[in-house]
Amino acid sequence: MKIVLRRTVNVRWALVQGKVAFAERRVAEHAVVVWAAERLREGLETRAEQLCEATAQGPLLGLPPVVGRRLSRVCEELGLLHLDKERIVRLTPEGERVAASAEPRVFVPQLGAWWVFWAEDPLLTQPLLRVEPGKEPSAHKERQARNGERREVRRQFHNLPDTIAALCDERGERPPLELPAARDGRPVRMVALERKVELLRSEDRLMVELTFEPDATEGLLRLRGRVGDSGIDATLPLLRGLDHATAWRTLLRLKGAEDWWNPRSGKLQMPFNGLRDEARESFRHQMSFRTPEIDRLGRFDDTVVDGVPIEPATLGDAQRWFEWLLERRADRTQWPDVFMANAMDVTQLFPDHSVRVPAQSDLARQVRGAERPRAAYWHLQAPLDLDGGAS
């Protein structure tokens, strides 16, 4: 049985000023970081001017020392390494990532205006969805708006939300951010943003969907909806620490049905009277959960879980269920050999209960009841009458 938990979240949108870094091909900076990583790993002296020295096998061999010093400072500004005067003392985590990559790509900050889209939900590893180049209105339009010459609503500025401010990483200490709604799929690094931003109205909403497959050890997270002028349908990194079994036990506990679950058989113990005919026939039940709330993950929309495996709660339930199925199998004349074959087949559906096969005549009388006899009665009784049995 698959468990799917869903809820909707609002998308927020702002125009911000600041530096955002995107990956670019930078051969020289990559060479500097690779060289520095090797020297630091071996405990060797790592001075900027050594980048140009043959004795240090510098990648800038033949160039004047000033080039090495200048390029080292550029690498520091890009958040790749730390300098103490002219000595490279260590690489940042971003520098380590660049040094370990054969591809000479470095995150280079760009100063400007940016459209920033984000959503806050505990299932998201980080809130940022998309970053795009923005455009500030011209000074002329701003002046017209202030003087009431145009009908546009005056721009409203607010403090940068803490959620976005916390993503800024000027020194390259954290991995780049993977954006689920990015048009080109490129990761970014939020370097530095101004404190005043223009928050814009957004009616976009996203469906956050968490799926647990029966044999999976982790949940699968999916994001669907619209961000700005385009749609999104993205599978996000797997959610760790919550598997199918844990999610199922949590749902049962919220419904007060945790004691119904038989961990040995992997089935829900149900009374015969509490089941629909489809569930009795298929040994599968549908359970509804009203706005379930899971620790650390929050509250979800009403949830329905289909195909829950079930078994009788008691021996009495098993016996009634067994006889009900025998009646359902009596869809044609029940000659003694046919009746016994059906009884043996149905008995195998109750491996944990010692059900009793009733006499065919007893089952026929039970099926007839006080009402007009049903077809199953005649299918059971007719062979007995032909054999001289009592009706």
N, C-alpha and C positions, 0 to 999 in steps of 0.2 A: 504494500500500500504506500502510495506516495503522499507526502505531506507538503502542502504549499501554503505558505503564509504570505499575506499581501497587505500593503497599506500605501496610501498616497502621501506625498510630501510636496510642499511648495518650493518652487524655484525662485531664488532671489537674484537681483540683477543690479549692477552698479557701474558707474563710469568713474574710473580711478586714474590718478596720475602716479607714475613711478617707473621703476625698472623691473622688467620681466626678461628672463634669460631663456633663449632657445638654442638648441644644439646646432653648431655650425662646424664645417670642416676647418680645422686649425692645425696644420702639420707642425709648425714651429713650436707652438705651445705644448702639443702632445709629446714632441721629442724632448722638451725640457723636463716634463713631468716624468716620463719614462726613465730618463737619465738620473733624475733626482731620486726616484724610488729605488733604483739599483744601488746608488751610492749610500743612501740612508740605511738600506737593508744590510749592507756590508760594513756599516759603521765607519765609513770614510768621510773625510772632510767634504763639505758640499757648499762651496762658495759660488756666487753668481758668476764671477769672472772666469771660473774654471770651465764654464760652458764653452769657452772659446779656446781652451788649452788642449794640446795634444796629449800631455801627460795624464790628464784626467779623462781622456777619450770623450771630450765634449762634443755634442752634436752641432755646435756652431763653430767648429774648427776653421780658423783662418779669418774670422771676423774680430773686430776690436772688442776689448772687454766691456766697453760701454753698452754694446749690443746685448751681451749676456745680462748685465745689470738691469737694463731696460726691460728685457723680455721676462726676467724674474719678477719684476714689479707688476708687469701685465698679468702674469699668472696668479700673483697674489690678489690683484683686483678682480680676477675672474673666479676667485674662491677656490683655487687649486692647491695653494701651499701657503705656508707662513714663513716670513722672513724675520731675522733678527739682524738689523743693519743689512749687510750684504750676504748673509749666510742663510741658506735654506735649512730651517730647523725641523720641519715636518710637513707632510702632505695632509690636506684635509680629506675627509671621507670621499668627497667628490673627486679630489685629485687622485686618490687611490683607485677609484672606479675608472677614471680616464687612463691611468697608467696600466691598468690590467686589460684594457681593451685594445685590440689590434686596429680598430677603426679610429682615426684621428679626429674625433668629434668632441667639441668643447662647448659648454653652455656659455653663451655670450650675452650679457645684459643689453637690453634696448630701452632707452628712455622715451616715454611717450604717454599717450592716453590709451586706456584699455577698457574694453567691456569685460566685466568679470561676472560669471554666472556660478551660483553655488546653491547647495541644498544641505540642510542639516538633518542628519539621521544617524542613530547609533550603529546602523549596519554598514555605513560608508566608512572606509578607512581614513578618508579625508574628504572634506566637503566640496572642493573645487571641481566644477564640471567642465567649464570651457573658459578660455581666455582668447580674446580677439582684439586686434587694433581698433581703437575707438577714435572719435573725432570731436574735439571741443568746438562749440559754436564760435563764430567770429566775434571780435570785439564789437563790431557794428550791430550784430543781432543781439548781443548782450545788452548794449546800451538802449536799443529799441524796447527790449523787454522790460528793462528797469523803468523806462519813461512811459510805459503803457502804450507805445505806438504799435505794438503787435499783440496779437491775441494769445500768444503762447503763455503758458503758466510759468511764472518765475521759477528758476531753478532752486531746488532745496538741497542744501548740503548738510551732511551729518558726519559724525565720527566714523572712521573705518571700523566695521564690525570686528570684534575680537576674534571671531572665527577665522577671518581672512588675515588679520594681522599676525596671528600665530603661525601662519604658513610661510611668512617671510624668512628667508635664509640667506643673509648677505654673505656669509663666509663659506658657504658650500658644505655645511656640516651634516646635511640630511640628503637622502636620495631625491632625485627629481620627482616631480609629481606626475603621475599618470592620470590623464583627464578622460573620463569615460565618454564625454560628449564632444571631444576635440574633432574638428572637421578632418584634419590630416593625421590624427593619431599621435602627434608628436607630444612628448612630455615637456614640461616647463619647470623652471625654477623661479619662484617669486622672490626677487632680490630685496627690493625696498619699495614701499608704497607711502604716499602722502597720507596724513591723518584725516584730511577732509575729503569726502567722496560724495558723489551725487547718487543717492539711492533712487532707483527707477521702479515704477509699478510693473509688476509682472503677474500674469494670470496663468503662467505655465505650471503644470503639475506633472509629477513623475510617479509611476507605479514602481514601488520597491517590492520585489518578489523573491522570497527565500524558499528554496525547494530542497527537500530531503528525500533522496531515493532510498529504498529499503536497505540495500547493502552498502550504501556510501558511509564513509567515516566522517565526511564533512558536508556542510550545506553549500548549495550552489546559489549565488546571488546574481539577480538580473535586474536591470534598470530599463524601464520603457516609458516613453512619453515624448514631450517636446521641450526643447531648450532653445529659446529665441525663435528663429525662423526655420528650424530644421528638427527632424525627429531623431530619437535615440532609441536603440535597442542593443544594449551592451551587457555582456557577461563580465562581472567583476571578479577580482581575486576571491578564491574560496574562503568561506568563513570557517575559522578553526575553533576548536573547543566545544562545538555543539554538533553531535551526530544525530542520526535518525532515532536511535533508541532513547537518547536523552530528551529530544524534542517531543517524542510520543509520550514518554512518562510525564513530562511537564503538562501536556495537554490533558492527559487523564486526571492528573492531580487537580487541575483547575476545575474540572467537571465533577470532582468527587468520585471518580471511577477508578482510581489507581488500584484498589483491591480487586477489581474485576479482572485485571490482566494476569494471565498465567504465563510467567516468564519461561517455564519449562517447555510448554507447547507453543508459545508465541501466539496465543489466541485470547480473545476477550470472552470471558464466561458470561453468558446471557441466559435469562429465564425464557422459557418457551413462549409464554404469553406476551412478552415484550417485543416480539419480532414480527415483521411483516412476512407475508408468504414468500417474497423474493429472497429474503435473507435466510429463511428456513430451507429453501431449495438450494441456494448457492453456498451457504455457510459463509456469506460475506455480508457485512453490515455497514451502513452509512451513519457516521456520527457528526453532529454539528457542535461547534464551539463558538460561543458568543464573545466577540472582541477579546480573544485571549491575550494575556500580558505575560511576557517571558522576561525573566531577570536579565538586565543589561541590554536587552534588545527592544524593550518597549511594548506597546500595545498594537495589535494587528486588527484588521477588519474581521468580520464574522467569517469563520472558516468551516469548511466541510471536508471531511476525510472519507473517501470512498474505499470500498474493498477491504474493510477491517475484518481479518479472519476471526471467526467465532466458534465457540463450542458450548455445550450445555453447562449450566451453572451447577446442576445437581443431577443425581441419578433419576429422580422423578421427571425433570425436564428432558433428560435424554430419552426416557421411555415414551413420553408423549410425542417427542420429536420423531422418534423412530416409527411409531405407529402412524403418525401424520404422513411421513414419507412413503410408508407402505400403501396407504390409501391413495396417494398421488400416483404411485406406480400401477395401481389397478385401473389402467386406462384401456384394458382389453380383458377378455375372459381369463380368469385366474385358475387355470387348471392346477392341481396340486403341485406338479413339478415347476410350473411357472411361478406360483406363489412362493415356494421354498427358494427358488433361485433369486427372486427379488429380495426375499428376507435376508439371504446370505450377503447379497450385494450391499444392502442398506446397513447391515450389522457392521460392515467394515468401515462405515463412516463414523462410528463411535468407538474408536479403539481404546479409549480410557474408561468406558462404562460397560458394565455387564448387562446389556439390554436383553429382555426376554421376548422371544418370538411368540406372539399370541396364536392361539388356534384360529384357523381361517374362519370358522363359524363365529367365534367371539368377535373378531375384527369386523365381520359383516354386520352383526347386531349393533356394534358400537357405531359403525358408519351410518346405519339406517336411522337410529335415534327415533325421535317422535315426529319428525317432519316427513314430507314426501321423500321416498328413497331416491338417492342420487345414483348416477350411472355407476359409480364405484361399487355401490352395494350390489347391484345386479351382476357386475363382473366377478365379485367375490362369491355371491350366493348361488348363482346359476349352476356352477359345477357341483356344488353340494347337493342341490335339488336333483340333478341328474343321477347323482350317486345314492340318492335316497336320504340325504341329510335333511334336517328340520330347518324351516325358514324362521 
